Amino acid sequence: MSSVQNFTLYDVLVRNATAFGDRLAIVTEDGEERSFAELRERVDALAAGLDGLGLEVSDRLAVLAQNSAAYVELYLACARQGIIVYPINWRLQPGEIEMLVRERAKPRAFVTGSDFLDAVPGGPGDDAIPHWFQFGDDPAEGYASLDSLYACAEAANDLPQPDVSAFDPFAVIATAAVDVIPRGALLSHSNLVWANLQEIASLGLDGSDRNLVALPLFHIAALGHLLSVFHAGGANVVTAKYDPVQAVELIDRYAITMISDFPPVLTTLLDAAAEAGSRLPSLRHVTGLDSPDTMQRLHDETDATFWAGFGQCETSGFVTIQNAREHLGCAGKAAELCSVRLVDDDDREVPAGEDGEIVVRGPLVFLGYDGQPDVTAHTFRGGWHHTGDIGRFDEEGNLFYVARKPEKELIKPGGENVYPAEVEAAILELDAVRAVCVFGVSDDRWGEAIRAIVEVAPGADAFAGLDQESVREHVGSRIARFKRPRDVIFTSELPRSGDHVDRAAVKDRWGDA
């Protein structure tokens, strides 16, 4: 039975449609504008269609598609019905998608965009997934049109609302492939409602705000900021994917106040704005990750503020936040709804000025890793979420990000998560390769890039025909192309510590310096 204190993401929509139903809620990829009242009508109709399929609370629905207003409506319809959304990174290779779907997601329904039909595992006729849909009104053979589910508008009037708790899962957002298959962070309605309220308070969002949804909706950054502006009563302008020229035009046309950033988004946006002769006068907030130089350029060329911080999928967004105009290069202080500590390897708190693992507690911390209770228990040891990231507090409580812990080393080219082990495994498939070490290096365009140091087997003549491009292409054929090394360096011997490659020594020799 639902608690009298229950409040889900669907309740946010009902509240908005009731309080200011005529206010602009969403702008579609075709420029169509919908109010909150119209959005609720469409969401309820789609929910009735999902109910007609027999989908129930806690069933999974996988989505493989670029951004669209229909994608947003699908999220909200699933929120009403208690269906768990499993958005899939469309940059993955088909083999990676198949492992993710079969081993982790296990959905009862699959919704895809027309651009990704070749990447869909199995496809219609696969008994493991009974329902197959395609966005749009012209589906491929074997698929039904998702638009057909909106035809249940009349049934929506009498559709009982399932018993969905705020603490029930809402979505599974994939993180990096620590275990070859990406782990899934299970986020509840409550996690995201609290994250919304924290962001509204931190940035001062209200009904006048308009957000450009250009980063992909399988990312917590895109989904989280969309929901925050939505919760504040503002509007979201949805684009299929990021294009800097289009972004400038949309910002100026719709007086957009907020965008999300991972390198090189902001750099290319400012370049396009300069080319168009626009100072982006409506823009107030840029959130995300970038270099201090790029943040400063934003402040020099516009009136917007860059909000820097620290956060993860596992924390439903940021847990520290900082107005970069005030302290450039800092990740800020703990946000309103988070306890943040730094601890050593024995979970003892470290003093200001010393490095320690960032651990977090609060209502934004996720439910756990989907289907991995042992991993979840280890991550939550001692009653704190252990992020695997190292930071340092100054005397005023400002957090400075240092690095990932060695056992969870992560590379983030353009905001995507790449674990060295998955790139190393792909390179080791090449016959001439005896050992390899992969790590991240700084990159002016993407923030961070992948470098591979490859040890060729003894006796291999001129690297057995291997060169940088052949290694890159092999990796891109096995796993997502954004996981390809930017640089491949060959050596006759990698430094070792016992039987293992000495990663620290490799980075000392071939790293940024």
Secondary structure, 3 states (H helix, E strand, C coil): CCCCCCCCHHHHHHHHHHHCCCCEEEECCCCCEEEHHHHHHHHHHHHHHHHHCCCCCCCEEEEECCCCHHHHHHHHHHHHHCCEEEECCCCCCHHHHHHHHHHHHCCCEEEECHHHHHHCCCCCCCCCCCEEEECCCCCCCCCEEHHHHHHHHHHHCCCCCCCCCCCCEEEEEECCCCCCCCCEEEEEHHHHHHHHHHHHHHHCCCCCCEEEECCCCCCHHHHHHHHHHHHCCCEEEECCCCCHHHHHHHHHHHCCCEEEECCCHHHHHHHHHHHHCCCCCCCCEEEECCCHHHHHHHHHHCCCEEEEEEEEHHHCEEEEEEECCCCCCCCEEECCCCEEEEECCCCCECCCCCEEEEEEECCCCCCEECCCHHHHHHHCHHHCEEEEEEEEECCCCCEEEEEECHHHCCECHHHCCECHHHHHHHHCCCCCEEEEEEEEEEECCCEEEEEEEEEECCCCHHHHHCCHHHHHHHHHHHCCHHHCCCEEEEECCCCEECCEECHHHHHHHHCCC
